[in-house]
Amino acid sequence: MVFFVSGLTCQECADKLESHIQRQPGVIGAALMVNGKFIIECEEDMAEAIANEVLVSAPKAQGQVTAKRIQ
């Protein structure tokens, strides 16, 4: 899955979001790139739950952050 995350200006917040998603059940790997791309490899049967977690967790990481699934 690939998301575009915008509004993250704090590196510590970005690291916390990435780490939080990496700890979710079914996640094999996750990397939040500097350009805002958030690439997540996961078990197929957990994809929907993980996608929802990204959409809920991104704004919690830092005020005006948004996440949109792009792939």
C-alpha positions as CSV (number, residue, x, y, z in Angstrom):
1,M,0.0,0.0,0.0
2,V,1.2,3.5,-0.6
3,F,-0.1,6.7,1.1
4,F,0.7,10.3,0.7
5,V,1.1,12.0,4.0
6,S,1.2,15.8,4.0
7,G,1.6,18.3,6.8
8,L,4.3,16.5,8.8
9,T,7.0,19.1,9.6
10,C,8.3,17.4,12.8
11,Q,10.8,14.6,12.2
12,E,10.1,13.1,15.6
13,C,6.4,13.0,14.8
14,A,7.1,11.3,11.5
15,D,9.3,8.7,13.2
16,K,6.6,8.0,15.8
17,L,4.0,7.5,13.1
18,E,6.2,5.2,11.1
19,S,7.1,3.2,14.3
20,H,3.5,3.0,15.3
21,I,2.4,1.5,12.0
22,Q,5.4,-0.9,11.9
23,R,4.1,-2.3,15.2
24,Q,0.6,-3.1,13.9
25,P,-0.3,-6.8,13.4
26,G,0.2,-7.9,9.8
27,V,2.7,-5.2,8.9
28,I,5.8,-6.6,7.3
29,G,7.6,-3.3,6.8
30,A,6.8,0.4,6.6
31,A,8.8,3.4,5.5
32,L,7.8,7.1,5.5
33,M,9.8,8.9,2.9
34,V,10.9,12.5,3.1
35,N,8.7,13.4,0.1
36,G,5.6,12.2,2.0
37,K,5.2,8.8,0.5
38,F,4.4,6.2,3.1
39,I,5.1,2.7,1.8
40,I,3.6,-0.2,3.7
41,E,4.1,-3.9,3.0
42,C,1.5,-6.0,4.9
43,E,-0.4,-9.3,4.9
44,E,-3.2,-9.0,2.4
45,D,-5.9,-9.9,4.8
46,M,-4.9,-7.1,7.2
47,A,-4.6,-4.4,4.5
48,E,-7.9,-2.7,5.2
49,A,-7.4,-2.5,9.0
50,I,-3.8,-1.1,8.5
51,A,-5.1,1.4,6.0
52,N,-7.7,2.6,8.5
53,E,-5.0,2.8,11.2
54,V,-2.9,5.1,9.0
55,L,-5.8,7.4,8.3
56,V,-6.7,7.6,12.0
57,S,-3.1,7.8,13.3
58,A,-1.6,10.4,10.9
59,P,-3.6,13.4,12.3
60,K,-2.7,12.3,15.8
61,A,1.0,12.4,15.0
62,Q,0.9,16.2,14.4
63,G,-2.0,18.7,14.2
64,Q,-2.8,19.3,10.5
65,V,-1.5,16.1,9.0
66,T,-3.5,14.3,6.4
67,A,-3.0,10.9,4.8
68,K,-4.5,9.7,1.5
69,R,-4.1,6.2,0.1
70,I,-2.7,6.5,-3.4
71,Q,-2.0,2.8,-4.3
